Structure formats: structure tokens, C-alpha cells
Amino acid sequence: MTRYESNATVKSGYYFNPITMSIVPVSRDGERLPNEKGTWFAIPWVAALALTPILGALFLMFLPMIGFVLFAQAAGVKVAGLFRGGAGELVVPGYAPGMAHLTGKEASGEKKEGEVKTAPELEKLQKEIEEKRK
């Protein structure tokens, strides 16, 4: 088989590129091959006739596979993004550099865990409810 580079002038005939899996007919002598990646091979017309349905069948079989592969890649990127944040927030949630957490003093004006502070309006409303229940 004769080998040709891309964009070379060739005689008329059929040329096959195994990298792009394409067959190109050249109708007149002196025309150029497409400027694609890979090398081209001159093939007889019988081989071109036999290869065309085989390449079409390969395309039909692998086209759905390409969709599944792209979907799996997109899902993998999303899942990997969940783990990209690191364990910093799992170990020390709400960490702010410069804050003193272990001083032994109680924080002033902050509510303790489980404690609910009530406003004066809520206390008045609670008293009114208790009076009406009686």
C-alpha cells in the first residue's frame, strides 16, 4: 500500500486514513488529500466498497458508547467535586483564625447549646396565654 501525508497531491482513487477512520474519494489527478491528522493509504475501489459498511457499522455501535462515557465522566466530575473541599470543615467547623476557643471563660451574650433566650414580648405573650387558660 502506498502511504501519503495529509494535504498531499495525489492521483485519482480512494484513500483511507486509519486515524480518523475515513475514506476519501479523489476524482481528478492532482487534487489534494484533506488536511487531517494521520497518514493516508491508497486503496483499490473494491476495498473502499467493502470498508464503507464496516466503518458505518462501527460508528453505529460506538456512538451510544460515547454518550455513556461522556455521562460517566460528567457524573465523576460532580462526585469528585464533593470531595475536593477537604476535611477542614469536618474537623473544625466554624474555625476562624485568631479566635480563642479554649480560654476557660464563658462567652458573654451568647446562648448556650440547647438554651433559648426569650424576648420581653414573648414573655408577655406567654403570660397572657397562661391567664386565658385559667
CNS distance restraints for C-alpha pairs under 8 A (distance, minus, plus):
assign (resid   1 and name CA) (resid  41 and name CA) 6.26 0.50 0.50
assign (resid   1 and name CA) (resid  42 and name CA) 6.23 0.50 0.50
assign (resid   1 and name CA) (resid  43 and name CA) 7.09 0.50 0.50
assign (resid   2 and name CA) (resid  41 and name CA) 5.61 0.50 0.50
assign (resid   2 and name CA) (resid  42 and name CA) 5.58 0.50 0.50
assign (resid   3 and name CA) (resid  39 and name CA) 6.69 0.50 0.50
assign (resid   3 and name CA) (resid  40 and name CA) 5.73 0.50 0.50
assign (resid   3 and name CA) (resid  41 and name CA) 4.79 0.50 0.50
assign (resid   3 and name CA) (resid  42 and name CA) 6.80 0.50 0.50
assign (resid   4 and name CA) (resid   8 and name CA) 6.67 0.50 0.50
assign (resid   4 and name CA) (resid  39 and name CA) 5.77 0.50 0.50
assign (resid   4 and name CA) (resid  40 and name CA) 4.95 0.50 0.50
assign (resid   4 and name CA) (resid  41 and name CA) 6.19 0.50 0.50
assign (resid   4 and name CA) (resid  42 and name CA) 7.83 0.50 0.50
assign (resid   5 and name CA) (resid  38 and name CA) 7.25 0.50 0.50
assign (resid   5 and name CA) (resid  39 and name CA) 4.90 0.50 0.50
assign (resid   5 and name CA) (resid  40 and name CA) 6.08 0.50 0.50
assign (resid   6 and name CA) (resid  33 and name CA) 5.81 0.50 0.50
assign (resid   6 and name CA) (resid  34 and name CA) 6.05 0.50 0.50
assign (resid   6 and name CA) (resid  35 and name CA) 4.91 0.50 0.50
assign (resid   6 and name CA) (resid  36 and name CA) 5.97 0.50 0.50
assign (resid   6 and name CA) (resid  37 and name CA) 7.14 0.50 0.50
assign (resid   6 and name CA) (resid  38 and name CA) 6.93 0.50 0.50
assign (resid   6 and name CA) (resid  39 and name CA) 6.11 0.50 0.50
assign (resid   6 and name CA) (resid  40 and name CA) 6.86 0.50 0.50
assign (resid   7 and name CA) (resid  32 and name CA) 5.32 0.50 0.50
assign (resid   7 and name CA) (resid  33 and name CA) 4.68 0.50 0.50
assign (resid   7 and name CA) (resid  34 and name CA) 5.42 0.50 0.50
assign (resid   7 and name CA) (resid  35 and name CA) 4.82 0.50 0.50
assign (resid   7 and name CA) (resid  36 and name CA) 7.86 0.50 0.50
assign (resid   8 and name CA) (resid  32 and name CA) 5.24 0.50 0.50
assign (resid   8 and name CA) (resid  33 and name CA) 5.62 0.50 0.50
assign (resid   9 and name CA) (resid  29 and name CA) 7.93 0.50 0.50
assign (resid   9 and name CA) (resid  30 and name CA) 5.15 0.50 0.50
assign (resid   9 and name CA) (resid  31 and name CA) 5.34 0.50 0.50
assign (resid   9 and name CA) (resid  32 and name CA) 4.29 0.50 0.50
assign (resid   9 and name CA) (resid  33 and name CA) 6.54 0.50 0.50
assign (resid  10 and name CA) (resid  26 and name CA) 7.91 0.50 0.50
assign (resid  10 and name CA) (resid  29 and name CA) 6.16 0.50 0.50
assign (resid  10 and name CA) (resid  30 and name CA) 5.39 0.50 0.50
assign (resid  10 and name CA) (resid  31 and name CA) 5.98 0.50 0.50
assign (resid  10 and name CA) (resid  32 and name CA) 6.15 0.50 0.50
assign (resid  10 and name CA) (resid  33 and name CA) 7.16 0.50 0.50
assign (resid  11 and name CA) (resid  26 and name CA) 7.33 0.50 0.50
assign (resid  11 and name CA) (resid  28 and name CA) 6.69 0.50 0.50
assign (resid  11 and name CA) (resid  29 and name CA) 4.12 0.50 0.50
assign (resid  11 and name CA) (resid  30 and name CA) 5.88 0.50 0.50
assign (resid  11 and name CA) (resid  31 and name CA) 7.22 0.50 0.50
assign (resid  12 and name CA) (resid  25 and name CA) 7.60 0.50 0.50
assign (resid  12 and name CA) (resid  26 and name CA) 4.86 0.50 0.50
assign (resid  12 and name CA) (resid  27 and name CA) 5.12 0.50 0.50
assign (resid  12 and name CA) (resid  28 and name CA) 4.91 0.50 0.50
assign (resid  12 and name CA) (resid  29 and name CA) 4.84 0.50 0.50
assign (resid  12 and name CA) (resid  30 and name CA) 7.74 0.50 0.50
assign (resid  12 and name CA) (resid  31 and name CA) 7.76 0.50 0.50
assign (resid  13 and name CA) (resid  25 and name CA) 5.88 0.50 0.50
assign (resid  13 and name CA) (resid  26 and name CA) 5.28 0.50 0.50
assign (resid  13 and name CA) (resid  27 and name CA) 6.62 0.50 0.50
assign (resid  13 and name CA) (resid  42 and name CA) 7.25 0.50 0.50
assign (resid  13 and name CA) (resid  43 and name CA) 7.59 0.50 0.50
assign (resid  13 and name CA) (resid  44 and name CA) 7.38 0.50 0.50
assign (resid  13 and name CA) (resid  45 and name CA) 7.34 0.50 0.50
assign (resid  14 and name CA) (resid  23 and name CA) 6.73 0.50 0.50
assign (resid  14 and name CA) (resid  24 and name CA) 5.75 0.50 0.50
assign (resid  14 and name CA) (resid  25 and name CA) 4.53 0.50 0.50
assign (resid  14 and name CA) (resid  26 and name CA) 6.15 0.50 0.50
assign (resid  14 and name CA) (resid  42 and name CA) 5.99 0.50 0.50
assign (resid  14 and name CA) (resid  43 and name CA) 5.66 0.50 0.50
assign (resid  14 and name CA) (resid  44 and name CA) 6.58 0.50 0.50
assign (resid  14 and name CA) (resid  45 and name CA) 6.40 0.50 0.50
assign (resid  14 and name CA) (resid  48 and name CA) 6.71 0.50 0.50
assign (resid  15 and name CA) (resid  23 and name CA) 5.57 0.50 0.50
assign (resid  15 and name CA) (resid  24 and name CA) 5.25 0.50 0.50
assign (resid  15 and name CA) (resid  25 and name CA) 6.41 0.50 0.50
assign (resid  15 and name CA) (resid  26 and name CA) 7.69 0.50 0.50
assign (resid  15 and name CA) (resid  40 and name CA) 5.95 0.50 0.50
assign (resid  15 and name CA) (resid  41 and name CA) 5.32 0.50 0.50
assign (resid  15 and name CA) (resid  42 and name CA) 4.55 0.50 0.50
assign (resid  15 and name CA) (resid  43 and name CA) 5.73 0.50 0.50
assign (resid  16 and name CA) (resid  21 and name CA) 7.19 0.50 0.50
assign (resid  16 and name CA) (resid  22 and name CA) 5.83 0.50 0.50
assign (resid  16 and name CA) (resid  23 and name CA) 4.49 0.50 0.50
assign (resid  16 and name CA) (resid  24 and name CA) 6.47 0.50 0.50
assign (resid  16 and name CA) (resid  40 and name CA) 5.40 0.50 0.50
assign (resid  16 and name CA) (resid  41 and name CA) 5.14 0.50 0.50
assign (resid  16 and name CA) (resid  42 and name CA) 6.49 0.50 0.50
assign (resid  16 and name CA) (resid  43 and name CA) 6.75 0.50 0.50
assign (resid  17 and name CA) (resid  21 and name CA) 5.52 0.50 0.50
assign (resid  17 and name CA) (resid  22 and name CA) 5.45 0.50 0.50
assign (resid  17 and name CA) (resid  23 and name CA) 6.50 0.50 0.50
assign (resid  17 and name CA) (resid  38 and name CA) 6.64 0.50 0.50
assign (resid  17 and name CA) (resid  39 and name CA) 5.99 0.50 0.50
assign (resid  17 and name CA) (resid  40 and name CA) 4.65 0.50 0.50
assign (resid  17 and name CA) (resid  41 and name CA) 6.46 0.50 0.50
assign (resid  18 and name CA) (resid  22 and name CA) 6.99 0.50 0.50
assign (resid  18 and name CA) (resid  38 and name CA) 7.45 0.50 0.50
assign (resid  18 and name CA) (resid  39 and name CA) 7.63 0.50 0.50
assign (resid  18 and name CA) (resid  40 and name CA) 7.49 0.50 0.50
assign (resid  19 and name CA) (resid  37 and name CA) 6.95 0.50 0.50
assign (resid  19 and name CA) (resid  38 and name CA) 5.62 0.50 0.50
assign (resid  19 and name CA) (resid  39 and name CA) 7.68 0.50 0.50
assign (resid  20 and name CA) (resid  36 and name CA) 7.85 0.50 0.50
assign (resid  20 and name CA) (resid  37 and name CA) 7.29 0.50 0.50
assign (resid  20 and name CA) (resid  38 and name CA) 7.54 0.50 0.50
assign (resid  21 and name CA) (resid  55 and name CA) 7.16 0.50 0.50
assign (resid  22 and name CA) (resid  55 and name CA) 7.95 0.50 0.50
assign (resid  23 and name CA) (resid  48 and name CA) 7.04 0.50 0.50
assign (resid  23 and name CA) (resid  52 and name CA) 7.59 0.50 0.50
assign (resid  24 and name CA) (resid  33 and name CA) 7.86 0.50 0.50
assign (resid  26 and name CA) (resid  31 and name CA) 6.75 0.50 0.50
assign (resid  26 and name CA) (resid  33 and name CA) 7.71 0.50 0.50
assign (resid  27 and name CA) (resid  31 and name CA) 7.81 0.50 0.50
assign (resid  43 and name CA) (resid  47 and name CA) 6.24 0.50 0.50
assign (resid  43 and name CA) (resid  48 and name CA) 6.68 0.50 0.50
assign (resid  44 and name CA) (resid  48 and name CA) 6.47 0.50 0.50
assign (resid  45 and name CA) (resid  49 and name CA) 6.08 0.50 0.50
assign (resid  46 and name CA) (resid  50 and name CA) 6.23 0.50 0.50
assign (resid  47 and name CA) (resid  51 and name CA) 5.94 0.50 0.50
assign (resid  48 and name CA) (resid  52 and name CA) 6.08 0.50 0.50
assign (resid  49 and name CA) (resid  53 and name CA) 7.71 0.50 0.50
assign (resid  50 and name CA) (resid  54 and name CA) 7.10 0.50 0.50
assign (resid  51 and name CA) (resid  55 and name CA) 6.06 0.50 0.50
assign (resid  52 and name CA) (resid  56 and name CA) 6.23 0.50 0.50
assign (resid  53 and name CA) (resid  57 and name CA) 6.08 0.50 0.50
assign (resid  54 and name CA) (resid  58 and name CA) 6.25 0.50 0.50
assign (resid  55 and name CA) (resid  59 and name CA) 6.20 0.50 0.50
assign (resid  56 and name CA) (resid  60 and name CA) 6.30 0.50 0.50
assign (resid  57 and name CA) (resid  61 and name CA) 6.19 0.50 0.50
assign (resid  58 and name CA) (resid  62 and name CA) 6.10 0.50 0.50
assign (resid  59 and name CA) (resid  63 and name CA) 5.81 0.50 0.50
assign (resid  60 and name CA) (resid  64 and name CA) 7.54 0.50 0.50
assign (resid  61 and name CA) (resid  65 and name CA) 7.34 0.50 0.50
assign (resid  62 and name CA) (resid  66 and name CA) 6.25 0.50 0.50
assign (resid  63 and name CA) (resid  67 and name CA) 6.76 0.50 0.50
assign (resid  64 and name CA) (resid  68 and name CA) 6.51 0.50 0.50
assign (resid  65 and name CA) (resid  69 and name CA) 6.17 0.50 0.50
assign (resid  66 and name CA) (resid  70 and name CA) 6.14 0.50 0.50
assign (resid  67 and name CA) (resid  71 and name CA) 6.14 0.50 0.50
assign (resid  68 and name CA) (resid  72 and name CA) 6.12 0.50 0.50
assign (resid  69 and name CA) (resid  73 and name CA) 6.15 0.50 0.50
assign (resid  70 and name CA) (resid  74 and name CA) 6.20 0.50 0.50
assign (resid  71 and name CA) (resid  75 and name CA) 6.19 0.50 0.50
assign (resid  72 and name CA) (resid  76 and name CA) 5.98 0.50 0.50
assign (resid  73 and name CA) (resid  77 and name CA) 6.20 0.50 0.50
assign (resid  74 and name CA) (resid  78 and name CA) 6.44 0.50 0.50
assign (resid  75 and name CA) (resid  79 and name CA) 6.24 0.50 0.50
assign (resid  76 and name CA) (resid  80 and name CA) 5.97 0.50 0.50
assign (resid  77 and name CA) (resid  81 and name CA) 6.08 0.50 0.50
assign (resid  78 and name CA) (resid  82 and name CA) 6.72 0.50 0.50
assign (resid  79 and name CA) (resid  83 and name CA) 7.13 0.50 0.50
assign (resid  80 and name CA) (resid  84 and name CA) 6.30 0.50 0.50
assign (resid  81 and name CA) (resid  85 and name CA) 7.46 0.50 0.50
assign (resid  87 and name CA) (resid  91 and name CA) 6.28 0.50 0.50
assign (resid  88 and name CA) (resid  92 and name CA) 6.16 0.50 0.50
assign (resid  88 and name CA) (resid  93 and name CA) 7.53 0.50 0.50
assign (resid  89 and name CA) (resid  93 and name CA) 4.70 0.50 0.50
assign (resid  89 and name CA) (resid  94 and name CA) 7.23 0.50 0.50
assign (resid  89 and name CA) (resid  95 and name CA) 7.95 0.50 0.50
assign (resid  95 and name CA) (resid  99 and name CA) 7.92 0.50 0.50
assign (resid 111 and name CA) (resid 115 and name CA) 6.13 0.50 0.50
assign (resid 111 and name CA) (resid 116 and name CA) 7.06 0.50 0.50
assign (resid 111 and name CA) (resid 117 and name CA) 7.10 0.50 0.50
assign (resid 118 and name CA) (resid 122 and name CA) 6.14 0.50 0.50
assign (resid 118 and name CA) (resid 123 and name CA) 6.77 0.50 0.50
assign (resid 119 and name CA) (resid 123 and name CA) 6.53 0.50 0.50
assign (resid 120 and name CA) (resid 124 and name CA) 6.32 0.50 0.50
assign (resid 121 and name CA) (resid 125 and name CA) 6.21 0.50 0.50
assign (resid 122 and name CA) (resid 126 and name CA) 6.05 0.50 0.50
assign (resid 123 and name CA) (resid 127 and name CA) 6.27 0.50 0.50
assign (resid 124 and name CA) (resid 128 and name CA) 6.29 0.50 0.50
assign (resid 125 and name CA) (resid 129 and name CA) 6.27 0.50 0.50
assign (resid 126 and name CA) (resid 130 and name CA) 6.32 0.50 0.50
assign (resid 127 and name CA) (resid 131 and name CA) 6.23 0.50 0.50
assign (resid 128 and name CA) (resid 132 and name CA) 6.25 0.50 0.50
assign (resid 129 and name CA) (resid 133 and name CA) 6.26 0.50 0.50
assign (resid 130 and name CA) (resid 134 and name CA) 6.55 0.50 0.50
